[in-house]
Amino acid sequence: MRKRLTITNLKKMKQDRNAISVLTAYDYPSAKLAEEAGIDVILVGDSLGNVVLGYDTTIPVTIEDIVYHTRAVARGAQQTFIVADMPFMTYGIGRESTLKNAARIMQEGGAQAVKLEGGVDIAGDVAALVKAGIPVMGHIGLTPQSVHQLGGYKVQGKLDADAQRLIEDAKAIEEAGAFSIVIELVTESLAAHISEVLSIPVIGIGAGRSCDGQVLVYHDILQYSSPYFEKKFVKTYADIGTTIRNAIQSYVDDVKSGQFPDEEHVFGATPAAIPSLYGSSNESQPDSQLGKAGQVKKGVETS
Ligand code: KIV
């Protein structure tokens, strides 16, 4: 069984140019499947607001949501390094509440690290968390919790002044002690420069090919939503949405047409018990047509 990576391993992976794979997960099965597939880091992203809870933005996601989902992920991926997002307004509004909220994510959720969005403005919070022994991943560029401030989900750092600000943000987060930083939706050249000047791993999403690792959203790579919106920076590896919809349609059709349940899905009673229960004249009972009682089906014994 693979051992859980540490922040030291992740920093070494950057030095060795060993690309870091990160995927979001929000529940037990997604985490378990990601771990079985060999993912390096699982992120319990507040994107759960969009892809699991059906919100338009990540802003409504609460600390309770993150703790609840992180706990399920931690049960599913016991050998994988888990980072969980600190939701909107659970940091940056007072050092004590930042520390308390991060502690909940670690203690109640079972994450190994937290992620915060922002640069220079939140560097003080990052430093306080690190001082308290909490590993921090930064997040700059397109920061979805500030979508209204940024004026939409747009590529960041296209103008020189914006690029310069993002470089300063990245350096401030590194200096504050973060072990890694996510950079989202920026030009490839800017992400390459930031990856070059920082010594901590830079994990890109929509940030091109030169980052030290990549992160994508579980539901995006699997097309696990309806409707599914194509995104330029996402590569999809399966079309689970269509598979699930077709499977449910077949189930509905089978129920309506009487094709489910079939003989293989039903349980018989002990033949001797049937006359005493239903009376010997009752020939319409389906049980009387069946074989053994207490059938064992796929490891589940019921009777
Ligand atoms: O919430 C999230 O899923 C994220 C990733 C997109 C980096 O922050």
Boltz pocket constraint, residues with backbone or C-beta under 6 A from the ligand:
constraints:
  - pocket:
      binder: B
      contacts: [[A, 24], [A, 43], [A, 44], [A, 45], [A, 46], [A, 47], [A, 48], [A, 85], [A, 139], [A, 182], [A, 184], [A, 205], [A, 215], [A, 216], [A, 217]]
      max_distance: 6.0
